[in-house]
Structure formats: C-alpha cells, structure tokens
C-alpha cells in the first residue's frame, strides 16, 4: 500500500498542531517517523487511522483519495495501528481479545482463531497463553497481542508506535526479523520511534517532524547526528547538576518477602534501600520487578515477610497510607492507572493537591512551563501525546516525596527529554530520599542508577553497585544464565 499525505492540518481550538504535513510512504518499505515529544507524530497517525479528523488536506491510498470516518473504516481499508497504550479489554482473555472486533464469518469455529493465534505467535516467537486474562499481563505482553491482532487482520499498512517497549532484546531481534519478512511480502510499515538506533537498524527511509512540520527526510543508511539536528531546536535545558550523596539512613526494607502475582511472583526478597540512592530494577517483563514496586507502594501485600518504609511497617496499609508516609508510585500504564481519561490537566492538579480551581490552574500552568508539557490547563489528558502524558505524571509527584517508585519513567520520551527527567528526579528526590525505577532499557539503568537489582523468575539474582555492573553479565543474569 502506497500512502500519500498532502498538506495535512490539525487544529485543536486555537492550537495549530499540524501545519501542512506532506508525507509519502512507498509500498513494501519500512518508513520511520521521528521527532521530539509534541512534534505531532501521534496526532498525524491518529488522523491516518481515522481516530481523529483532520482540519485540512488529503489522504491518498494507492493513488485514490480516501476519507476515514472512524478507525473501523480505516481498518477495512487495510490500515492497522499498534498504539503506545494497548487498545484492548483487560477483563477478557488473550484469545477473546484476539477475536474481538473481527467480522463474523459463517462456519468459523472456535478452534480456528486459536490455531491462527498460535501460528502468528510462532512466526514472531512470542509466547502468550490464550487463556491468560489480560489484566494479569505486562504492558509489553499486551503490546505483543496487539501486534498479533494486526497481523491476523491482514493489515496492508502497519503503524507501530514505539513497538519495542517492554520486550526483551531477543524478542526485539525476532520482531525486527518478522517486520523485514512482512515488508518483503509487500506490506508497508510506518515505525514511530524515539530510538534512533532502532530506526537506523530497521528503516529504509525516515521523516523528521518538528513543531507539526516535516523538517526533512533521509534515506538509509542514516547519519544519526543529522537526524538529531533536524529533530531539536537546541539542546534542552536541564536542572542544576546533581552531586552524588553518600547513602544515609535506611528508608525501605524487605525482610524475606514472598508474594504471588504477575507472571512469576516474588520470592524470598531480603534487601534494604537507603536515602540518597537511585535504584534500577532490571529484568525481563514480568520477572518480579513490577510486583516489587507494587509491594513497596502498598498496592499489593506479601504472603510472608515484612516490609518497612520510613520507619513504619506496611502490612495492613494501603496506598493512601504509603503516600502519607512520603511515598509516590507512577505506573507504566499511563491512561488506565496513572491519569483519568476525560479529565483535564487542571482537573488532575485540583485532585492531586485538593486545591481551589484558581490555585490548581496556577499549579498546572507552572508545571506546563517547568516540564515543557505541550498542552494547556484545559487540555483533556487523552489529547496529549504519550510523552507529554508522561511529563504530566512526573509533574504531579509531590515535591516533598521521600521515595518515588516509577515503572519505565522515560517511556515515550526523546533522548533530550529523558536526560532532563533524570536530572530533575536526582536533584529533586534522590538527595534526601530514594528513587526506585524499572526500565525495559538496560542502557538507561546502567547510565542513571547507583545500584542495580536484577530480577529473574521472581528472585533478585543480582544486587550490586553500578560501577561493578557489566552490561553482558547483567543481561545474562536477566535470562537466568
């Protein structure tokens, strides 16, 4: 499928988000789309998939002008998208979600979709239990299912928005191999990503967006400094440099903690974390690090053992008590767990601070300015790009928090924004407290953590300072080697 976008505009009230986008994607190619947060990438893709209407311009598929009233019309035309946030039904099983939305076919039995799901999963080397309930899976596993749904619907144009989030390096290599195979079969792939190394390894051509405009296009092989030059106006400003602190008093303590949950549970966890530390949690998706964070936040409770935070035992306490003691937790799933769809930025500050509307408006405007959020106090949170939703979540952390727990804190952020986030977290919270985070990116953990906890099959198999950590040793420990 050849896609042509001609002079695409999009306005949200007075805000001109897309300013005459011209973009052509040739049949049987992998075309990259890059740009910093708020550049317009997600908005443009939502227009292409019928999720949003355009304010002006034309869309041509194989030379024929097309109008998409909604995503169902786009899907029937052969367009499918893998969003950053899974578009699924958490109470249903993997198989139910694979089937849902498919047009019924006479004579199709129950075993056919099960067999088709297994075939597609084998093709890309994913391992998903068809009877597993989605709300028990990780975000990465749910993204894998979304990808299989696109393949099952025979989409001729696949739009992938940050598709490698939450999957292992081995799975990523297999996914890339599958994408090249699909491209060679004549399908077209649009890859939206902040990871320029992945774009360079996979794409045939790349378009660079900045402030709602196409700043340039490049053919492979790509020159990364040139792409960065086109992506950014200038180097993002940062907070003052952080001076490392000697770890102080113990703030969080796990004493022989075990708990079922997620894919592997967490077993015999015995460790402590002191003030002044930034702790990185490494492991393949579902290896126990997510459950560790939920136990530390009082969102789950251990079946045995004790958890102490800020001098108080957490048993019997919930998240409100954890917050009262000075804790804060930011989940990976932004719109389902972190933010409230339908509420504005202003609404979130009013709820978080129990402030008047006028005071909440001032707080929202201050956060928009400090965190460079591309939006307004009245913007519904679902209208923000994924990266700007992440910035909003970070801005809602109380400034006096003693311990901040984060799942994939820089998910969906470009390189410059991620650097700013870590400067901010260290300067604001690590000096007098603790930052504990998980990440699907081992490079990120090794570059920002003071200490690394490596999880495998529900156990902490490594607990070591970052200056004693070797990339290949940590990666091997994550896989049980």
C-alpha positions in Angstrom: 0.0 0.0 0.0 1.4 3.4 -1.0 0.3 6.2 1.3 0.3 9.9 0.5 -0.5 12.6 3.0 -0.9 16.0 1.3 -1.0 19.3 3.2 -2.4 17.8 6.4 -3.5 20.3 9.0 -4.9 19.8 12.5 -6.2 22.4 14.9 -7.5 21.9 18.5 -9.3 25.2 19.0 -6.7 27.9 18.7 -3.8 25.5 18.7 -2.3 24.6 15.3 -0.8 21.2 15.9 -0.1 20.0 12.3 0.9 22.7 9.8 0.7 21.3 6.3 2.3 17.8 6.5 3.4 16.3 3.2 4.5 12.6 3.6 4.8 9.7 1.1 5.3 6.1 2.2 6.1 3.7 -0.6 4.7 0.2 -0.8 6.8 -2.6 0.7 9.0 -0.3 2.8 9.7 0.4 6.5 9.4 4.1 6.9 10.5 5.8 10.1 8.8 8.8 11.7 10.8 10.6 14.4 10.6 13.8 16.3 10.7 15.1 19.9 7.7 14.9 22.2 4.8 17.0 21.0 6.2 17.2 17.4 2.8 15.9 16.1 3.7 12.2 15.3 0.9 10.6 17.3 -1.7 13.2 16.1 -0.7 12.5 12.5 -1.0 8.8 12.9 -4.4 9.1 14.6 -5.6 11.1 11.6 -4.3 8.4 9.3 -6.2 5.7 11.2 -9.5 7.6 11.5 -9.1 8.2 15.2 -9.1 11.9 14.7 -10.5 14.1 11.9 -8.2 16.4 10.0 -8.7 20.1 9.7 -7.4 20.2 6.1 -5.5 18.2 3.5 -5.9 14.9 1.6 -5.1 11.2 2.2 -4.4 9.0 -0.8 -4.1 5.2 -0.7 -2.6 3.7 -3.8 -3.5 7.0 -5.6 -7.1 7.1 -4.5 -8.3 9.9 -2.2 -9.8 8.4 1.0 -11.9 9.6 3.9 -11.9 7.8 7.2 -14.8 8.5 9.5 -13.5 6.2 12.3 -10.9 3.5 12.9 -13.2 0.8 11.7 -13.3 2.4 8.2 -9.5 2.7 8.2 -9.2 -1.0 9.3 -11.4 -2.1 6.4 -9.1 -0.2 4.1 -6.2 -2.2 5.4 -4.7 0.1 8.0 -3.9 -1.1 11.5 -2.0 0.7 14.3 -0.2 -0.5 17.4 -0.6 2.3 19.9 1.7 3.1 22.8 -1.2 2.4 25.1 -2.9 -1.0 24.5 -6.3 -0.8 22.9 -7.8 -3.9 24.5 -10.2 -5.3 27.1 -8.3 -6.2 30.3 -11.1 -8.4 31.9 -11.0 -10.7 28.8 -8.5 -13.4 27.9 -5.8 -13.3 25.3 -7.9 -15.3 22.9 -11.0 -13.3 23.5 -9.1 -10.1 22.7 -7.6 -11.7 19.6 -11.1 -12.4 18.3 -13.0 -9.3 19.4 -13.9 -6.8 16.7 -13.4 -9.3 13.9 -16.3 -9.5 11.4 -18.0 -12.9 11.8 -17.6 -15.5 9.1 -20.1 -18.3 8.6 -18.7 -21.6 9.6 -15.8 -20.2 11.6 -15.3 -22.5 14.6 -13.7 -21.8 18.0 -10.6 -23.7 17.1 -9.7 -21.6 14.0 -8.8 -18.4 15.8 -6.9 -20.3 18.4 -4.9 -22.0 15.7 -4.4 -18.7 13.9 -3.2 -17.0 17.1 -0.7 -19.8 17.7 0.6 -19.6 14.1 1.2 -15.9 14.3 2.8 -16.1 17.7 5.2 -18.7 16.4 6.0 -16.6 13.4 7.4 -13.8 15.7 8.5 -16.0 18.6 6.0 -14.6 21.1 4.8 -16.8 24.0 1.2 -15.9 25.1 -1.2 -18.2 26.9 -4.5 -17.9 25.1 -6.4 -18.4 28.3 -4.5 -15.8 30.3 -6.6 -12.8 31.4 -5.1 -9.5 30.1 -5.1 -7.6 33.4 -2.6 -10.2 34.6 -0.1 -9.4 31.7 2.6 -6.8 31.5 2.2 -3.8 29.2 4.8 -5.3 26.9 2.9 -8.6 26.6 -0.3 -6.7 25.8 1.5 -4.8 23.1 2.6 -8.2 21.7 -1.0 -9.3 21.5 -2.0 -6.1 19.7 0.7 -6.7 17.1 -0.6 -10.3 16.5 -4.1 -8.8 16.1 -2.8 -6.6 13.3 -1.2 -9.5 11.6 -4.4 -11.6 12.0 -6.4 -8.9 10.3 -4.2 -8.9 7.2 -3.4 -5.2 7.5 -1.6 -3.9 4.5 -0.2 -0.8 6.3 1.0 -1.4 9.9 1.7 1.6 12.0 3.8 0.8 15.0 4.1 3.4 17.8 7.2 2.6 20.0 6.7 -1.2 19.4 9.7 -2.3 21.4 8.6 -1.0 24.8 8.6 -3.8 27.4 10.1 -6.6 25.3 13.5 -8.2 25.6 16.4 -7.8 23.3 15.9 -11.3 21.9 12.2 -10.6 21.3 13.1 -7.3 19.6 15.6 -9.0 17.3 12.9 -11.6 16.3 10.3 -8.8 15.9 12.6 -6.9 13.6 13.2 -10.1 11.6 9.4 -10.6 11.3 8.9 -6.9 10.2 11.5 -7.3 7.4 9.8 -10.5 6.3 6.4 -8.7 6.3 7.9 -5.8 4.3 9.4 -8.2 1.8 5.9 -9.7 1.3 4.8 -6.3 0.1 3.2 -4.8 3.2 4.0 -1.3 4.3 5.2 -0.4 7.8 5.3 3.0 9.5 7.6 3.0 12.5 7.1 5.8 15.1 10.0 5.8 17.5 12.4 7.8 19.6 15.1 5.2 19.4 17.3 6.3 16.6 19.4 3.2 16.8 16.3 1.1 16.1 15.3 3.4 13.2 18.7 3.1 11.8 18.8 -0.7 12.0 15.3 -1.2 10.6 14.0 1.6 8.3 14.5 2.2 4.6 13.6 5.9 4.9 12.8 8.3 7.7 10.9 11.6 8.0 11.6 14.1 10.8 8.8 16.1 12.4 9.3 19.3 14.5 6.6 21.6 15.7 4.0 20.0 13.4 6.0 20.3 10.3 8.3 17.9 8.2 11.8 19.2 8.7 13.5 16.8 6.4 13.6 13.2 5.1 16.6 10.9 4.8 17.3 7.5 3.1 19.2 4.7 4.7 22.0 4.5 5.8 21.3 7.3 8.3 23.6 9.8 9.9 22.4 10.0 13.5 23.8 13.5 14.2 22.0 14.8 11.2 18.7 13.3 12.5 19.2 14.9 15.9 19.9 18.2 14.3 16.6 18.1 12.4 14.7 16.9 15.5 15.7 19.5 18.0 15.8 23.3 18.0 18.5 23.3 20.6 19.9 21.2 23.5 17.1 21.0 26.1 17.7 23.0 29.3 18.5 20.9 32.4 18.2 21.3 36.1 21.5 22.0 38.1 23.9 19.2 38.0 23.4 16.6 40.8 26.2 16.0 43.3 26.3 12.3 44.4 25.4 11.7 48.1 26.7 9.1 50.4 23.8 6.7 51.2 22.2 7.7 54.5 19.6 6.0 56.8 17.6 3.0 55.7 14.3 4.1 54.1 12.9 0.9 52.6 13.4 -2.7 53.9 12.1 -6.0 52.6 12.6 -8.9 55.1 12.2 -12.3 53.5 9.2 -11.1 51.5 7.3 -13.5 49.2 4.1 -12.9 47.2 2.3 -14.5 44.3 1.3 -12.2 41.4 2.2 -11.1 37.9 3.8 -14.0 36.0 6.4 -15.3 38.4 5.6 -13.8 41.8 8.3 -12.5 44.1 10.1 -14.9 46.5 12.4 -14.6 49.5 13.3 -11.0 48.8 15.6 -9.6 51.5 17.2 -6.2 51.0 17.3 -2.6 52.1 17.5 0.8 50.3 19.0 3.9 51.9 18.4 7.6 51.5 20.4 9.1 48.6 20.2 6.1 46.3 18.8 5.7 42.8 17.9 2.0 42.4 17.4 0.5 38.9 15.3 -2.7 38.6 16.4 -4.8 35.7 14.7 -7.9 34.3 12.6 -9.3 31.5 9.0 -8.2 31.6 7.1 -10.0 34.4 10.2 -11.2 36.3 9.1 -9.7 39.6 10.2 -6.1 39.4 6.7 -4.8 38.8 5.4 -6.7 41.8 8.3 -5.4 43.9 7.2 -1.8 43.2 3.6 -2.6 43.9 4.5 -4.3 47.2 6.7 -1.3 48.2 3.8 1.1 47.4 1.2 -0.9 49.4 -0.7 -1.8 46.3 -0.1 -5.5 46.9 0.6 -7.3 50.1 3.1 -10.1 50.8 2.0 -13.6 51.7 5.0 -13.8 54.1 7.7 -11.5 55.3 7.7 -7.8 56.3 8.1 -4.5 54.5 9.2 -1.3 56.3 9.1 2.2 54.9 10.2 5.4 56.6 10.1 3.6 60.0 6.7 2.1 59.6 5.6 -1.5 58.8 3.4 -1.5 55.7 1.5 -4.7 56.5 -2.2 -3.8 56.5 -1.6 -0.4 55.0 -2.7 0.6 51.5 -1.6 3.2 49.1 -3.1 6.2 50.9 -1.0 5.4 54.0 2.0 4.9 51.8 1.5 8.4 50.4 1.0 9.8 53.9 4.4 8.4 54.8 6.0 10.2 51.9 5.8 7.7 49.1 4.7 8.1 45.5 4.2 5.5 42.7 3.9 6.1 38.9 2.7 3.1 36.9 3.7 2.2 33.3 0.2 2.3 32.1 -0.5 6.0 31.9 -4.1 6.3 30.9 -5.5 3.2 32.8 -3.7 3.6 36.1 -1.9 7.0 36.2 -4.3 9.5 34.7 -8.1 9.8 34.4 -9.3 9.8 30.8 -11.8 12.7 30.2 -10.2 14.9 32.9 -8.1 17.9 32.0 -4.6 18.8 33.2 -6.2 21.3 35.5 -8.6 18.7 36.9 -5.6 16.5 37.8 -3.9 19.2 39.8 -7.1 20.0 41.6 -7.5 16.4 42.6 -3.8 15.8 43.5 -3.5 18.9 45.7 -7.1 19.3 46.9 -6.8 22.9 45.8 -9.3 25.5 44.5 -9.7 25.8 40.8 -7.8 29.1 40.7 -4.9 27.6 42.6 -5.0 24.4 40.6 -4.9 26.5 37.4 -1.7 28.2 38.6 -0.1 24.9 39.5 -1.0 23.5 36.1 0.5 26.5 34.3 3.7 26.3 36.4 4.0 22.6 35.6 3.4 23.1 31.8 6.2 25.7 31.8 8.6 23.8 34.0 8.1 20.3 32.4 7.6 21.7 28.9 4.2 20.0 28.5 2.7 20.6 25.1 -0.8 21.4 26.2 -3.0 23.8 28.2 -4.7 23.6 31.6 -8.0 22.8 29.8 -6.5 20.1 27.6 -8.0 16.6 28.2 -5.2 14.2 29.2 -6.1 11.8 26.4 -5.4 14.6 23.8 -1.8 14.8 25.0 0.9 12.8 23.2 2.3 9.8 25.2 5.5 11.7 26.1 3.5 14.7 27.3 1.3 12.4 29.4 4.5 11.1 31.0 5.7 14.6 31.7 2.3 15.4 33.3 2.6 12.4 35.6 6.1 13.4 36.7 4.9 16.9 37.4 2.2 15.5 39.8 4.7 13.9 42.1 4.7 15.8 45.4 7.9 17.9 45.7 8.4 16.6 49.3 8.1 12.9 48.5 10.7 10.7 50.3 10.5 7.8 48.0 9.5 7.8 44.3 8.7 4.5 42.6 8.5 4.5 38.8 7.8 2.0 36.1 9.5 3.0 32.8 9.7 6.7 33.8 11.1 7.8 30.4 8.8 5.6 28.2 7.9 7.5 25.1 10.4 10.4 25.8 13.0 11.5 23.3 16.7 11.5 24.4 16.8 15.1 25.5 13.6 14.9 27.5 14.8 11.7 29.2 18.0 13.4 30.2 16.1 16.3 31.7 13.8 13.9 33.6 16.7 12.2 35.3 18.4 15.4 36.2 15.1 16.5 37.8 14.5 13.3 39.6 18.0 13.2 41.1 18.1 16.8 42.0 14.5 16.9 43.5 14.2 13.5 45.2 17.4 11.4 45.4 19.3 13.9 47.5 17.1 13.5 50.6 15.2 10.3 49.7 15.1 7.4 47.3 14.2 6.9 43.6 13.5 3.3 42.6 12.6 2.6 38.9 12.2 -0.2 36.5 13.0 0.1 32.8 12.9 -2.1 29.7 16.1 -0.3 28.6 19.2 -1.8 30.3 21.3 1.0 28.9 19.2 3.5 30.8 19.5 1.6 34.1 23.3 1.4 33.7 23.6 5.1 32.9 21.5 6.6 35.8 21.3 4.1 38.7 23.6 4.0 41.7 22.7 0.3 42.4 21.1 -2.4 40.3 18.7 -5.1 41.4 18.4 -7.9 38.7 15.2 -10.0 38.7 14.8 -13.4 37.2 11.9 -15.8 37.7 10.6 -13.9 40.8 14.0 -13.7 42.6 16.6 -10.9 43.0 19.6 -12.6 41.5 22.0 -9.6 41.5 22.3 -6.7 43.9 25.4 -4.6 43.1 26.7 -1.1 42.7 26.5 0.2 39.1 30.3 0.6 39.0 30.6 -3.2 39.5 28.0 -4.0 36.8 28.9 -5.2 33.4 26.3 -5.0 30.6 26.7 -8.6 29.4 26.8 -10.0 32.9 23.5 -8.2 33.8 21.9 -9.3 30.6 22.9 -12.9 31.2 21.5 -12.7 34.8 18.2 -11.4 33.4 17.8 -14.5 31.3 18.9 -16.9 34.0 22.3 -17.6 32.6 
